[in-house]
């Protein structure tokens, strides 16, 4: 079967597609609505479309929702370098400014959540409010993997195979991306994903170089832990998060365990709220969109959090 091209991710809907340049990199963004900016950052192994439900619910509630293909994904640029969390967080902060705002509510799932945590420490003016979804604070995740939970280490063991050259890229794209579909199924709660949803993600991951770029995120995180750049990042991330924070997690998440994410509040000095979505796994915003959106919109409407 022929490899799909970037046109695959320009899915039609009640939103607009365009390119935005930030820091010398071109990003594909999908935008809907008017009002305060909410920047939506996806995780692995997905792309902007993971936020399709929120691109409807947020505009209906009076917000400007912008979902982006992160560096290396979808129809965004795929440079050979820059897949470390500081650079990726700089991408997202630059995007906010390129969109004409000095700050935004940042909602990030999985890797997008790690970027949000990083932005809130390194560029706090860019993050007015923070919503990490299935994403522990990076130091909490680091601790769990290096010194902590055997269950989390076992749940993250797949990433060890990602450290090999070439072979992981081949495995992720072989058989029409079957491994991507299997990860979605194993990491989610019952009843998700539907066959068509899985097919969309499998095809998008087969866009040339996407698999390699996505794996570079995992490779940097693993290999940098004891390197100077990783230790420097860990020192920086000891800084406090002042932005009001809503941390959302699926109660059945077998990939990033709820107990790993719990405890992230120790890094937050602003208002903090923890919410479990019952019946959901690693993708609560897709598996239980109505419950997720109700939590998010109620929290966004609470003006007392900013005082």
C-alpha positions, 0 to 999 in steps of 0.5 A: 500500500502507498504511504499516505501524505500530509493531506490525510490529516486535513480532515474537514469539520467545523474548523479551519486549517492553516499554517503558523510559523513559530521559531523558524518551524511551520506548524499545522493548526486547526482553529475554531471559535472566538474568545480566550485562547485554549491551545490543545496539544496532542500526545503519542501516537496521535495528532491534532484530531484527538481534540475534535470533540473539544474543537466543537465544545470549546467554541460553543462555550465562547473560547477560541480553540486551536489544536496543533500538530506537534513538531514531527507530526501530521502536517507540521514540519519534521526537522531532524532535531528539536525533540527535547522537552525544552525545545518542544515547549518553546515551540508551543509558547512561540505558537501562542505568540504567533497566534496573537496572544501573550498567554493561553490556557494550555490543555495537553494530553500525554506528551502534550501534557509534559510540554504544558508542565514544562511551559508553565515553569520555563515560560510562565507568562505563556500559560494562564491556566494548565490542564495536563491530561494523562500526564504527570509532572515530568519530575513525578514521572522521572521519579516513578521510572528511576526509583519508584513504582514497578507497575509504572516501570512495567507499563512503560517498558514498551519505550525501552524498545523505542531506543533501538535504531530503525527497527521501532520505526519499521514495527510502528508502520508495518502492516498498515500501522497495526501496532499503533492500533494495538497500542490505542486498544491496550491503553484505553478503557472498554469500547474505544477506539472504534475501528474507523478512529483507529484506522485514522490514527494508523494511517496518520502515523504512516506519513513519511518520517512521522514514526521516526520523529515521534520516537525521538521524543521517547529517545530524548526523554530516556537517554537524557536522564543522566546526561547534562541536558537532562539533569539541567532540565530536571533542575529547571523543572523544580521551579513552581507552577503558579498557573491554576491547574486542572489535572485530569486522568482516566481511572483505568489508565494502564499506560500512565498509572493514576498513582504516578500522576497523583502527587504532581500537586506538590509542584503547583502553588496556584489553585490545583484540582484533580479529577478522575474520569471513571471508565476511561483509560489513557485517552479520557478526552476521547473515550468520555468526551462529554464527562471530560468537557463538563469538567473542563468547561466548569473549571474554565468558567470558575473566575475565582481561580485567577484571584 
